[in-house]
Amino acid sequence: MDDVVESEQAEGDQGLAALRKSARHDLARLNYPAANWVPERTDPDGQRVLDVLVVGAGMCGQTVGYGLLREGIGNIRVIERETHGREGPWNTTARMPILRSPKHLTGPDLGVPSLTFRAWYEAQHGAGGWDKLYKIARLDWLAYLLWVREVVGLKVENGVGLLKVEPAGDLLRATLSTGEIVHARKVVLANGRDGSGGFRFPSFPSFDPGNPVRHGRVFHTLEEIDFARLVGKRIGVLGVLATAIDNACTALEAGAAEAVCFARRPHLPQVNKSKGVSFPGFQRGQGMLDDDWRWKIYTYMLAAGSPPPHESVLRGQKLPGFSFRFAEPWLDVVVDKDGVTVKTAKGTEHFDVVLFGTGFDIDMGRVKEINSFSPNVKLWADARSAEEAEANAEAARYPYLGPGFEFVEKVPGRTPGLGNIHLFNWGSILSQGALAGDIPGLFFGVNRLVPAISNALFRGDVARHVQNMVELEDPELAPTDYFVPRNKRAGTL
Ligand SMILES: Cc1cc2nc3c(=O)[nH]c(=O)nc-3n(C[C@H](O)[C@H](O)[C@H](O)COP(=O)(O)OP(=O)(O)OC[C@H]3O[C@@H](n4cnc5c(N)ncnc54)[C@H](O)[C@@H]3O)c2cc1C
């Protein structure tokens, strides 16, 4: 019986085992992994140079690794500072029961049907189970990602972080948390949503996020929080988008007495514009547009904001103690010994605990791994007029990336090697669209990044590849009567 049919009939663990077999067979049919074609190089110490170092093995990093193996770029390492199963936000700081995106998402499969989420789910719950599924459970998404990684045979080095990357001739020298120094031709920073700047804490006269006095009292919503300690507490939340609401709900469900979510806006943003541009033409085409279009699209997107999923709002609405306060910006936050005092535009509030649901910053100066390069990273501010950059200060801070997600030098020639670092995270949206952050764009993003790396590696070795072609001997005709040895051949050898 065909493996695929078999996998549809079995369910649960048995179904998954059958699907694994079927997926591996599909990969074999695609000649995966392709033979490595990149010539070996050695560093000044005689060690083999890595062709690509992928930093981060969340959804993006693992899909890049799989894409490189498919392309025949096998001399890679994929490092991840967290332990296995703690990559990305899914079972740590994400606090929503289901994904926002629709269930039929693809991406980590890179076009192989038996590696899709749907295949993974149907293998365990059958076609009927799939029909009944509303949206993907958060932890299912993590389990699915780990399953894909295992099936495609991607080796991830967990517990290994990149500390810094520096120029080293025509190579990059990476210092790892293990103390190891490695040389690589390319580095891909697939280091997550916070990988282009870190958490965003708004600036208030009396609050310093670096001051340990905030511990236990003020958290960013994407930090680890022990919700059991919030029982009976009154909580102030700055922000009304998805993460802010899901944190407020998690606190209330854990026994907090009240959670009040504040916004500067007069009401919730109403339309998720990115839904309307989630189709191949836009996803492929946006990064190929001229600067004026790209700037127009994302300055609009950033200003429009995105509503929280209705499921999160309904989750909050049902909980006694949950409320929104619109048109009430915060002016100051003071941590005192028994709580936090918040001065708002409308009055003074006292909370036991405060949560900042204020998202991530884009600030290349805060990406410590690339400290030695960051002053020379070209930003969108460098590509627009001073007036435009001032009027759109957030957009202006995004890096201005090249067509393969590579950094571009602000002053050409000052930081050799910068163009060999590819930024595959949220920081790339202004240049490329949302191809390295949200799930729907992942397929397009990896299929842009991997060919760009492949192209650059090939061009870097073109003389050698051409020489190999000239020297190639292939005794195709040896078994016949018409074979002519090289030294007796006429014309081009
Ligand atoms: C709460 C939350 C909910 C989301 N829900 C959705 C959704 O429903 N739909 C959707 O499309 N998108 C969603 N997203 C957006 C996006 O899909 C996720 O952020 C996703 O995790 C992005 O994958 P990633 O690989 O870029 O980042 P991550 O999954 O965060 O992976 C990055 C990895 O890099 C590692 N790392 C960082 N720095 C280093 C270093 N120096 N050395 C080694 N390793 C390093 C980190 O440990 C991390 O594991 C959500 C994001 C968040 C935060």
Ligand as a Chemical Component Dictionary entry (heavy atoms), coordinates in Angstrom:
data_LIG
# 
_chem_comp.id                   LIG 
_chem_comp.type                 NON-POLYMER 
_chem_comp.pdbx_formal_charge   0 
_chem_comp.three_letter_code    LIG 
# 
loop_
_chem_comp_atom.comp_id 
_chem_comp_atom.atom_id 
_chem_comp_atom.alt_atom_id 
_chem_comp_atom.type_symbol 
_chem_comp_atom.charge 
_chem_comp_atom.model_Cartn_x 
_chem_comp_atom.model_Cartn_y 
_chem_comp_atom.model_Cartn_z 
_chem_comp_atom.pdbx_ordinal 
LIG C1  C1  C 0 3.893  35.784 21.540 1  
LIG C2  C2  C 0 4.043  35.605 20.071 2  
LIG C3  C3  C 0 3.016  35.048 19.327 3  
LIG C4  C4  C 0 3.138  34.910 17.941 4  
LIG N1  N1  N 0 2.111  34.354 17.232 5  
LIG C5  C5  C 0 2.206  34.284 15.870 6  
LIG C6  C6  C 0 1.125  33.754 15.071 7  
LIG O1  O1  O 0 0.099  33.365 15.585 8  
LIG N2  N2  N 0 1.278  33.716 13.738 9  
LIG C7  C7  C 0 2.409  34.153 13.113 10 
LIG O2  O2  O 0 2.505  34.106 11.905 11 
LIG N3  N3  N 0 3.433  34.641 13.844 12 
LIG C8  C8  C 0 3.353  34.732 15.191 13 
LIG N4  N4  N 0 4.391  35.258 15.913 14 
LIG C9  C9  C 0 5.531  35.800 15.165 15 
LIG C10 C10 C 0 6.572  34.734 14.753 16 
LIG O3  O3  O 0 5.961  33.657 14.086 17 
LIG C11 C11 C 0 7.347  34.224 15.941 18 
LIG O4  O4  O 0 7.980  35.280 16.592 19 
LIG C12 C12 C 0 8.393  33.179 15.557 20 
LIG O5  O5  O 0 8.903  32.638 16.743 21 
LIG C13 C13 C 0 9.500  33.770 14.710 22 
LIG O6  O6  O 0 10.474 32.787 14.481 23 
LIG P1  P1  P 0 12.016 33.131 14.559 24 
LIG O7  O7  O 0 12.752 31.912 14.215 25 
LIG O8  O8  O 0 12.260 34.379 13.787 26 
LIG O9  O9  O 0 12.261 33.554 16.066 27 
LIG P2  P2  P 0 12.280 32.652 17.362 28 
LIG O10 O10 O 0 11.264 31.591 17.247 29 
LIG O11 O11 O 0 12.188 33.580 18.503 30 
LIG O12 O12 O 0 13.706 31.960 17.322 31 
LIG C14 C14 C 0 14.890 32.703 17.468 32 
LIG C15 C15 C 0 15.863 31.839 18.222 33 
LIG O13 O13 O 0 17.144 32.442 18.186 34 
LIG C16 C16 C 0 17.794 32.139 19.413 35 
LIG N5  N5  N 0 18.877 33.103 19.586 36 
LIG C17 C17 C 0 18.784 34.438 19.729 37 
LIG N6  N6  N 0 19.991 34.990 19.827 38 
LIG C18 C18 C 0 20.888 33.977 19.759 39 
LIG C19 C19 C 0 22.308 33.920 19.802 40 
LIG N7  N7  N 0 23.065 35.004 19.944 41 
LIG N8  N8  N 0 22.898 32.708 19.687 42 
LIG C20 C20 C 0 22.155 31.579 19.524 43 
LIG N9  N9  N 0 20.819 31.581 19.501 44 
LIG C21 C21 C 0 20.183 32.773 19.598 45 
LIG C22 C22 C 0 16.697 32.257 20.441 46 
LIG O14 O14 O 0 16.994 31.538 21.605 47 
LIG C23 C23 C 0 15.488 31.692 19.682 48 
LIG O15 O15 O 0 15.233 30.337 19.979 49 
LIG C24 C24 C 0 4.301  35.361 17.288 50 
LIG C25 C25 C 0 5.328  35.932 18.045 51 
LIG C26 C26 C 0 5.209  36.046 19.423 52 
LIG C27 C27 C 0 6.341  36.678 20.197 53 
# 
loop_
_chem_comp_bond.comp_id 
_chem_comp_bond.atom_id_1 
_chem_comp_bond.atom_id_2 
_chem_comp_bond.value_order 
_chem_comp_bond.pdbx_ordinal 
LIG C1  C2  SING 1  
LIG C2  C3  SING 2  
LIG C2  C26 DOUB 3  
LIG C3  C4  DOUB 4  
LIG C4  N1  SING 5  
LIG C4  C24 SING 6  
LIG N1  C5  DOUB 7  
LIG C5  C6  SING 8  
LIG C5  C8  SING 9  
LIG C6  O1  DOUB 10 
LIG C6  N2  SING 11 
LIG N2  C7  SING 12 
LIG C7  O2  DOUB 13 
LIG C7  N3  SING 14 
LIG N3  C8  DOUB 15 
LIG C8  N4  SING 16 
LIG N4  C9  SING 17 
LIG N4  C24 SING 18 
LIG C9  C10 SING 19 
LIG C10 O3  SING 20 
LIG C10 C11 SING 21 
LIG C11 O4  SING 22 
LIG C11 C12 SING 23 
LIG C12 O5  SING 24 
LIG C12 C13 SING 25 
LIG C13 O6  SING 26 
LIG O6  P1  SING 27 
LIG P1  O7  DOUB 28 
LIG P1  O8  SING 29 
LIG P1  O9  SING 30 
LIG O9  P2  SING 31 
LIG P2  O10 DOUB 32 
LIG P2  O11 SING 33 
LIG P2  O12 SING 34 
LIG O12 C14 SING 35 
LIG C14 C15 SING 36 
LIG C15 O13 SING 37 
LIG C15 C23 SING 38 
LIG O13 C16 SING 39 
LIG C16 N5  SING 40 
LIG C16 C22 SING 41 
LIG N5  C17 SING 42 
LIG N5  C21 SING 43 
LIG C17 N6  DOUB 44 
LIG N6  C18 SING 45 
LIG C18 C19 SING 46 
LIG C18 C21 DOUB 47 
LIG C19 N7  SING 48 
LIG C19 N8  DOUB 49 
LIG N8  C20 SING 50 
LIG C20 N9  DOUB 51 
LIG N9  C21 SING 52 
LIG C22 O14 SING 53 
LIG C22 C23 SING 54 
LIG C23 O15 SING 55 
LIG C24 C25 DOUB 56 
LIG C25 C26 SING 57 
LIG C26 C27 SING 58 
# 
